[in-house]
Amino acid sequence: MLKFIAVLLLVAGAFAAGYYAGQQPVGTLQASVSDLTHRLAISEETISDARQSLKNLSQNALATTAEIERDLRRRKALMEAKSRVVQAKAYVLDRNYSDGAKELTEAASTLEAAAKGTKSDASTQAMLDVARALRDTRIEVAMGKLVPLKKFDDLQRRIDQSLDK
């Protein structure tokens, strides 16, 4: 019986202590909840800002990558065109006018294909001007006219200038 009363007193004491502790921190609990709510609002703003920054960063990276890719395609086309002009010059020196005309046609086609689908700017316009000059020179070569080597050198110089841009 003494054990029963001891257990009952312990349970009653634990209940009283819990009740007392539960009554005291109501104000501090409300303050804690208010503080956590405020921190959560700040965290949501921070997360929103971070999402926007990440979105802007990914858009900038995508735009930069696309610009680099366009520039690479343009430079590749210019290098190929220059190679074909040098080959055409060699064919004309060997008096093989038909192959020289074919190389000039391919060089012009390469430049026009690279310029197609890109925004029109100074470098694109320069490529198209060089392509027109290549086609004009091709006509002269195909007709068997004597084309001065200076004209081929001028075409190479114009392609080099486009590469430097």
C-alpha positions as CSV (number, residue, x, y, z in Angstrom):
1,M,0.0,0.0,0.0
2,L,2.9,2.3,0.8
3,K,4.3,1.6,-2.7
4,F,0.9,2.5,-4.2
5,I,0.8,5.8,-2.4
6,A,4.4,6.6,-3.4
7,V,3.6,5.9,-7.1
8,L,0.4,8.0,-6.8
9,L,2.4,10.9,-5.3
10,L,5.0,10.7,-8.0
11,V,2.4,10.7,-10.8
12,A,0.6,13.6,-9.2
13,G,3.9,15.5,-8.8
14,A,4.8,14.9,-12.4
15,F,1.3,16.0,-13.5
16,A,1.6,19.2,-11.4
17,A,5.1,20.0,-12.7
18,G,4.0,19.5,-16.3
19,Y,0.9,21.6,-15.8
20,Y,3.0,24.3,-14.2
21,A,5.6,24.2,-17.0
22,G,2.9,24.2,-19.6
23,Q,1.3,27.3,-18.2
24,Q,4.5,29.4,-17.9
25,P,5.9,29.5,-21.5
26,V,2.7,30.6,-23.3
27,G,4.1,34.1,-23.9
28,T,7.5,32.8,-24.9
29,L,6.0,30.2,-27.1
30,Q,4.0,32.8,-29.0
31,A,7.1,34.9,-29.3
32,S,9.0,31.9,-30.7
33,V,6.2,31.1,-33.2
34,S,6.1,34.8,-34.2
35,D,9.9,34.8,-34.6
36,L,9.9,31.6,-36.7
37,T,7.1,33.0,-38.9
38,H,9.2,36.1,-39.5
39,R,12.3,34.0,-40.3
40,L,10.2,31.8,-42.7
41,A,9.0,34.9,-44.5
42,I,12.6,36.1,-44.9
43,S,13.7,32.7,-46.1
44,E,10.9,32.6,-48.7
45,E,12.1,36.0,-50.0
46,T,15.7,34.8,-50.1
47,I,14.6,31.7,-51.9
48,S,12.6,33.8,-54.4
49,D,15.7,36.0,-55.0
50,A,17.9,33.0,-55.4
51,R,15.5,31.5,-58.0
52,Q,15.4,34.8,-59.9
53,S,19.2,35.1,-59.8
54,L,19.6,31.5,-61.0
55,K,17.1,32.1,-63.8
56,N,19.0,35.2,-64.9
57,L,22.3,33.3,-64.7
58,S,21.0,30.4,-66.8
59,Q,19.6,32.8,-69.4
60,N,22.9,34.7,-69.6
61,A,24.8,31.4,-69.9
62,L,22.5,30.2,-72.7
63,A,22.8,33.5,-74.6
64,T,26.6,33.5,-74.2
65,T,26.8,29.9,-75.4
66,A,24.6,30.6,-78.4
67,E,26.8,33.6,-79.3
68,I,30.0,31.6,-79.0
69,E,28.5,28.9,-81.2
70,R,27.5,31.4,-83.9
71,D,30.9,33.0,-83.8
72,L,32.5,29.5,-84.1
73,R,30.4,28.6,-87.1
74,R,31.2,32.0,-88.8
75,R,34.9,31.5,-88.2
76,K,34.8,27.9,-89.5
77,A,33.0,29.0,-92.7
78,L,35.5,31.8,-93.2
79,M,38.5,29.4,-92.8
80,E,36.9,27.0,-95.2
81,A,36.3,29.7,-97.7
82,K,39.8,31.0,-97.4
83,S,41.1,27.5,-98.0
84,R,39.0,27.1,-101.1
85,V,40.2,30.5,-102.4
86,V,43.8,29.4,-102.0
87,Q,43.0,26.2,-103.8
88,A,41.2,28.1,-106.6
89,K,44.2,30.4,-106.9
90,A,46.5,27.3,-107.3
91,Y,44.1,25.8,-109.9
92,V,44.1,29.1,-111.9
93,L,47.9,29.2,-111.8
94,D,47.9,25.7,-113.2
95,R,45.4,26.9,-115.9
96,N,42.8,24.5,-114.6
97,Y,39.9,27.0,-114.8
98,S,37.0,24.7,-114.3
99,D,38.3,23.3,-111.0
100,G,39.2,26.9,-109.9
101,A,35.6,28.0,-110.7
102,K,34.2,25.1,-108.7
103,E,36.3,26.0,-105.7
104,L,35.2,29.6,-105.9
105,T,31.6,28.5,-106.1
106,E,32.0,26.3,-103.0
107,A,33.7,29.1,-101.1
108,A,30.8,31.5,-101.9
109,S,28.2,28.8,-101.0
110,T,30.0,28.2,-97.7
111,L,29.9,31.9,-96.8
112,E,26.3,32.3,-97.8
113,A,25.2,29.2,-95.8
114,A,27.0,30.5,-92.7
115,A,25.3,33.9,-93.1
116,K,21.9,32.4,-93.6
117,G,19.7,32.3,-90.4
118,T,21.9,34.8,-88.5
119,K,21.0,38.3,-87.5
120,S,22.1,40.9,-90.0
121,D,25.1,42.8,-88.7
122,A,28.4,44.2,-90.0
123,S,30.2,40.8,-90.0
124,T,27.3,39.0,-91.8
125,Q,27.2,41.8,-94.4
126,A,30.9,41.6,-94.9
127,M,30.6,37.8,-95.4
128,L,27.9,38.3,-98.0
129,D,30.0,41.0,-99.8
130,V,32.9,38.6,-100.0
131,A,30.6,35.8,-101.3
132,R,29.4,38.2,-104.1
133,A,33.0,39.0,-105.0
134,L,33.8,35.3,-105.1
135,R,30.9,34.7,-107.4
136,D,32.0,37.6,-109.7
137,T,35.5,36.2,-109.8
138,R,34.1,32.7,-110.5
139,I,32.3,34.0,-113.5
140,E,35.6,35.5,-114.9
141,V,37.5,32.3,-114.1
142,A,34.8,30.1,-115.7
143,M,34.9,32.2,-118.9
144,G,38.7,31.6,-119.1
145,K,39.5,35.3,-118.6
146,L,42.9,36.1,-117.2
147,V,42.2,36.9,-113.6
148,P,45.0,38.8,-111.8
149,L,46.5,37.1,-108.8
150,K,46.1,40.4,-107.0
151,K,42.3,39.8,-107.1
152,F,42.8,36.5,-105.3
153,D,45.1,38.2,-102.8
154,D,42.4,40.8,-102.2
155,L,39.8,38.1,-101.6
156,Q,42.1,36.5,-99.1
157,R,42.7,39.8,-97.4
158,R,39.0,40.5,-97.1
159,I,38.4,37.1,-95.6
160,D,41.2,37.7,-93.1
161,Q,39.6,41.0,-92.1
162,S,36.3,39.2,-91.5
163,L,38.1,36.7,-89.4
164,D,39.7,39.5,-87.3
165,K,36.3,40.9,-86.4
